[in-house]
Amino acid sequence: MFDTASVLSEHNRMALAFVRHGAGAIRNVATRMRLLDTGMHLFPVSINDGGEHPGNSYVVSPLTTYTGYADYEIGQFGKTRGHPLLAWPLRQLVRRIGGWLARARIDRIVQVNNWLLSTNLYPPDWTGDDLPEITHLLVDTYPDHAIGFRSLNRHSNAALIDRLAALGYVAIPSRQVYLFDGGDGNASAYLRRRDSRNDAKLLARTTYAQVSGEALEDADYPRIEHLYNQLYLDKYCPLNPQFSADWLRAGQRDGWLKLTALRSPAGRIDAVLGWFTNEKIITTPVVGYDTALPQKLGLYRLISQISLEEAARRRGLLNMSAGAADFKRQRGGQPEIEYSLVYVNHLPPARQRAWRWLGGLLHAIGVPIMRKFKL
């Protein structure tokens, strides 16, 4: 693993810039970043030894994903979805297993293609034929670490999931995401949904101006950070990655993040959207708006509609991640379970059992709950 490559595709160029910038500009991420050079692709790799700090974001910490974040989400489920009697035993279960998973050192992990985002994307031309060599290399280099791949779902990554499973990787469910297929362009089914049509009308008549990332000024980035924080940290969960203004600016500058903002007639940015894309899939890891403004302005509806129309324009797939499930379903979002695939065969038996038990528990309890309650 090193910092140069002979083949600098667009994906490779962005990966190089991303890792050189480092994870330090994300306020609640503690990890070491390296580049894995396969000869054709560069993959950012996060390396955690465990015990970095208890608030480490879920983008590098499985312990946070399956205990801290899960506990928070179950609590919100009990409050907002009216199921406190179900939420209470689930929270007790999560808290009981948290200590055991910590002792099993599940945070001692190397994660491949980890862009430190809610959803990682894989090069669409990557067949995964080199996965045996990648696994062998990483096991030899980090013999006391689990080896993981995040953000996999069967709609987008079926072949990769099957290759990893054949090598002995364990599938660990993580969440339910929502996909919008824009392959039919302006005739895509989700654009014909009633709520999407209403959002399109709102976008057509809004007084907000769309501002591309290239037109943003340095002074705009602290406001963009604030808007993201209002939604993802204050309204949702502080264990989401806490992107700084410097990180957002670097992403736009280096090309691995494409920002679009909504500027009011008074000149103030009131909403922001950040795309992370490859040739086939669009994701939106950065979304924010001024939650103190009147709901009738429809700021979340506006930026969501911009994403839907962009996917149709590109005839691509929009992965709109998790959360706001009712909103996304009403606009035609199709649910898919997302997984991490983790290799543990080289670890001590007790640590292997912890990972396999976690996967079995989430398949047996977590996935049915996500599907039944449309989370």
C-alpha positions in Angstrom: 0.0 0.0 0.0 1.4 3.3 -1.1 0.5 6.7 -2.4 1.0 6.5 -6.1 -0.4 4.5 -9.0 0.4 3.9 -12.6 -3.2 4.1 -13.7 -4.9 7.3 -12.6 -8.6 6.9 -13.6 -11.1 9.4 -12.3 -11.8 7.1 -9.3 -8.1 6.7 -8.6 -7.4 10.4 -8.9 -10.1 11.2 -6.3 -9.0 8.4 -4.0 -5.4 9.8 -4.0 -6.7 13.3 -3.2 -9.0 12.0 -0.6 -6.4 10.0 1.4 -3.8 12.8 1.1 -6.3 15.2 2.7 -6.7 12.8 5.6 -9.5 12.1 8.0 -8.5 14.8 10.4 -11.0 17.3 9.0 -13.9 15.1 10.1 -14.3 16.1 13.7 -15.4 12.8 15.2 -13.4 10.3 13.1 -10.2 8.8 14.5 -8.6 6.4 12.1 -5.5 5.9 9.9 -5.8 6.1 6.2 -3.8 4.3 3.6 -4.2 3.5 -0.2 -4.5 0.0 -1.5 -3.1 -0.1 -5.1 -4.3 -3.1 -7.1 -2.6 -2.0 -10.3 -5.9 -0.9 -11.8 -7.7 0.7 -8.8 -6.8 2.7 -5.8 -8.9 2.1 -2.7 -8.9 4.2 0.4 -8.4 2.0 3.4 -9.2 2.9 7.0 -7.3 1.2 9.8 -8.6 1.1 13.4 -6.9 -0.7 16.3 -9.9 -0.3 18.6 -10.3 2.0 21.6 -9.8 5.2 19.6 -12.5 7.1 21.5 -16.1 6.2 22.4 -17.7 8.7 20.1 -15.9 7.5 17.0 -18.3 7.8 14.0 -19.9 4.7 12.6 -18.1 5.2 9.3 -15.0 3.7 10.9 -16.4 2.0 14.1 -18.5 -1.1 13.9 -19.0 -0.9 17.7 -20.6 2.5 17.2 -22.7 1.2 14.3 -24.1 -1.8 16.2 -24.3 -0.4 19.7 -24.2 3.4 20.0 -26.0 4.3 16.8 -28.3 1.4 17.1 -29.3 2.4 20.6 -30.0 5.9 19.5 -32.1 4.8 16.5 -34.1 2.4 18.5 -34.8 5.1 21.0 -36.1 7.4 18.2 -38.1 4.5 16.8 -39.8 4.2 20.2 -40.6 7.9 20.4 -41.5 8.8 16.8 -43.1 5.6 15.6 -45.1 4.9 18.7 -43.5 1.5 19.7 -42.0 2.1 23.2 -42.8 -1.4 24.4 -40.8 -2.9 21.5 -38.0 -0.3 21.8 -37.3 -0.9 25.5 -36.2 -4.6 25.2 -34.3 -3.9 22.0 -32.3 -1.1 23.7 -31.6 -3.4 26.7 -30.3 -6.1 24.3 -28.1 -3.6 22.4 -26.6 -2.3 25.7 -26.0 -5.8 27.0 -24.1 -6.9 24.0 -22.1 -3.7 23.7 -19.6 -4.6 26.4 -19.2 -8.1 25.0 -18.5 -6.7 21.4 -16.1 -4.2 22.8 -14.2 -7.0 24.6 -14.2 -9.0 21.3 -12.5 -6.0 19.8 -14.7 -5.6 16.8 -13.3 -2.1 16.3 -9.9 -3.7 15.4 -10.7 -3.6 11.7 -9.3 -2.7 8.3 -12.0 -1.4 5.9 -11.4 -1.3 2.2 -12.8 1.4 -0.1 -13.8 3.4 3.0 -14.5 7.0 2.0 -15.7 7.8 5.5 -19.2 8.5 4.1 -22.6 7.0 5.0 -22.5 5.1 1.6 -19.3 4.0 -0.1 -19.4 3.4 -3.9 -17.3 0.8 -5.7 -15.8 1.3 -9.2 -18.4 -0.1 -11.6 -15.7 -1.8 -13.7 -14.2 -3.7 -10.8 -15.0 -7.4 -11.1 -13.5 -8.4 -7.8 -11.3 -11.1 -9.4 -8.4 -9.8 -7.2 -10.3 -10.3 -3.9 -8.4 -13.4 -2.9 -5.1 -11.5 -3.4 -6.4 -8.4 -1.6 -7.6 -10.6 1.3 -4.3 -12.5 1.5 -2.3 -9.2 1.5 -4.4 -7.6 4.2 -4.4 -10.6 6.5 -0.6 -10.9 6.2 -0.2 -7.1 6.8 -2.8 -6.9 9.6 -3.0 -10.4 11.1 -4.9 -9.2 14.2 -7.5 -7.1 12.4 -10.8 -8.1 10.8 -11.0 -7.1 7.1 -14.2 -5.4 6.0 -16.1 -3.9 3.1 -19.0 -1.5 3.9 -22.1 -0.3 2.0 -23.0 -3.4 0.0 -26.5 -4.2 -1.2 -27.7 -6.9 -3.5 -29.2 -4.5 -6.0 -25.9 -2.8 -6.7 -23.3 -5.2 -5.5 -24.7 -8.8 -5.8 -21.6 -10.2 -7.6 -19.3 -8.6 -5.1 -21.3 -9.9 -2.2 -21.2 -13.4 -3.7 -17.5 -13.3 -4.3 -16.8 -12.1 -0.8 -19.1 -14.8 0.7 -17.4 -17.5 -1.3 -14.1 -16.4 0.3 -15.5 -16.8 3.8 -16.6 -13.2 4.5 -19.5 -12.9 7.0 -22.4 -10.8 5.9 -23.4 -8.3 8.7 -26.7 -6.4 8.0 -26.4 -2.7 8.9 -29.4 -0.7 7.7 -32.1 -0.3 5.1 -31.4 2.1 2.3 -33.7 3.5 -0.4 -32.9 3.3 -4.1 -34.4 5.3 -7.0 -33.8 4.0 -10.5 -33.4 6.8 -13.0 -32.6 4.6 -15.9 -35.7 5.7 -17.9 -34.6 9.4 -17.7 -37.5 11.8 -17.4 -39.9 8.9 -17.7 -38.6 7.2 -14.6 -41.4 5.8 -12.5 -40.5 7.7 -9.3 -40.9 11.0 -11.0 -44.5 10.2 -11.7 -45.4 9.7 -8.1 -47.7 12.3 -6.7 -45.3 13.6 -4.1 -42.5 13.8 -6.6 -44.7 15.8 -9.0 -45.7 18.2 -6.2 -42.0 18.6 -5.3 -41.2 19.3 -8.9 -43.8 22.1 -9.0 -42.3 23.6 -5.8 -38.8 23.5 -7.2 -40.0 25.2 -10.4 -41.6 28.1 -8.6 -39.1 28.6 -5.7 -37.3 31.9 -5.4 -34.2 30.1 -4.3 -31.3 30.0 -6.8 -29.3 26.9 -7.3 -25.6 27.5 -6.8 -23.0 25.0 -8.1 -20.1 24.0 -6.0 -17.7 25.8 -8.4 -19.4 29.1 -7.7 -19.2 28.8 -3.9 -16.9 31.1 -2.1 -14.7 30.3 0.9 -17.0 32.3 3.2 -19.9 30.0 2.3 -18.4 26.8 3.7 -18.9 27.6 7.5 -22.6 28.2 6.7 -22.7 24.9 4.8 -21.1 23.1 7.7 -23.7 24.6 10.0 -26.6 23.5 7.8 -25.4 20.0 7.6 -24.9 19.9 11.4 -28.5 21.2 12.0 -29.9 18.2 10.1 -27.5 15.3 10.5 -26.1 16.0 14.0 -28.8 18.0 15.8 -32.0 16.5 14.3 -30.6 13.0 13.5 -27.6 11.7 15.5 -24.3 13.2 16.6 -22.6 9.9 15.7 -22.9 10.8 12.0 -19.6 12.0 10.6 -19.1 15.6 11.6 -17.8 17.2 8.4 -15.9 20.4 8.9 -15.9 23.4 6.5 -12.3 22.5 5.5 -13.4 18.9 4.6 -16.3 20.1 2.5 -14.1 22.7 0.7 -11.4 20.0 0.0 -14.0 17.6 -1.3 -15.4 20.1 -3.8 -11.9 21.3 -4.8 -10.5 17.7 -5.3 -13.6 16.4 -7.1 -14.8 13.6 -4.8 -17.7 15.7 -3.6 -20.0 17.8 -5.8 -21.9 20.5 -3.9 -25.1 22.3 -4.8 -26.5 25.0 -2.6 -29.8 27.0 -2.5 -29.3 30.7 -2.0 -32.1 33.0 -1.0 -32.9 36.3 -2.7 -31.3 37.9 0.3 -28.0 36.1 -0.6 -28.0 33.6 2.3 -27.4 29.9 1.7 -30.3 28.0 3.3 -29.8 24.5 2.0 -27.1 22.3 0.7 -26.7 19.0 -1.1 -23.4 17.1 -1.7 -23.2 14.3 -4.3 -20.7 11.4 -4.2 -20.9 9.5 -7.5 -19.5 7.0 -9.9 -20.5 6.4 -13.5 -23.7 4.5 -12.5 -24.7 5.5 -8.9 -25.3 8.8 -7.1 -25.3 9.1 -3.3 -26.0 12.2 -1.2 -23.8 12.0 1.9 -24.1 15.8 2.5 -27.6 17.1 3.1 -28.5 20.1 5.2 -30.9 23.0 5.5 -31.9 25.7 8.0 -34.3 23.8 10.3 -35.3 27.1 12.0 -37.0 28.4 8.8 -40.7 27.7 8.2 -41.5 24.2 7.0 -43.7 25.7 4.2 -40.5 26.7 2.3 -40.0 22.9 1.7 -36.2 23.1 1.8 -35.8 19.3 2.3 -38.3 18.6 -0.5 -36.4 21.0 -2.8 -32.9 19.4 -2.3 -34.4 15.9 -2.5 -36.1 16.7 -5.8 -32.9 18.1 -7.2 -31.3 14.7 -6.4 -34.1 12.8 -8.0 -34.0 14.9 -11.2 -30.2 14.6 -11.3 -30.4 10.8 -11.2 -32.9 10.9 -14.1 -30.7 13.3 -16.1 -27.8 10.9 -15.7 -30.0 7.8 -16.2 -28.4 6.5 -13.1 -29.3 4.9 -9.7 -29.8 7.2 -6.7 -28.9 5.6 -3.4 -30.6 8.0 -0.9 -29.2 6.2 2.1 -31.3 5.5 5.2 -33.5 7.7 7.3 -36.7 9.6 6.5 -38.1 6.3 5.3 -41.8 7.4 4.9 -40.7 10.5 2.8 -38.6 8.3 0.5 -41.2 5.6 0.1 -43.8 8.1 -0.8 -41.6 9.2 -3.7 -41.0 5.7 -5.0 -37.8 4.7 -3.1 -37.2 1.0 -3.1 -35.9 -0.5 0.1 -32.7 -2.6 0.1 -30.9 -4.1 3.1 -27.3 -2.9 3.3 -24.5 -5.1 4.6 -20.9 -5.1 5.7 -18.9 -8.1 4.6 -16.2 -9.0 7.1 -13.4 -11.6 7.0 -12.5 -13.1 10.4 -11.2 -16.6 9.6 -7.7 -15.7 10.8 -8.7 -14.2 14.1 -8.8 -16.1 17.5 -12.0 -18.2 17.9 -13.6 -16.0 20.4 -13.4 -13.0 18.1 -14.7 -15.0 15.2 -17.7 -16.1 17.3 -18.5 -12.5 18.2 -18.7 -11.5 14.5 -20.7 -14.6 13.4 -23.1 -14.2 16.4 -23.6 -10.6 15.5 -24.4 -11.4 11.9 -26.8 -14.2 12.9 -28.6 -11.9 15.5 -29.1 -9.1 13.0 -30.3 -11.5 10.3 -32.8 -13.0 12.7 -34.0 -9.9 14.5 -32.7 -6.7 12.9 -33.6 -7.4 9.3 -37.2 -8.5 10.0 -37.8 -5.4 12.2 -36.4 -3.1 9.5 -38.7 -4.7 6.9 -41.8 -5.0 9.0 -41.7 -1.4 10.3 -40.4 0.0 7.0 -37.4 1.7 8.6 
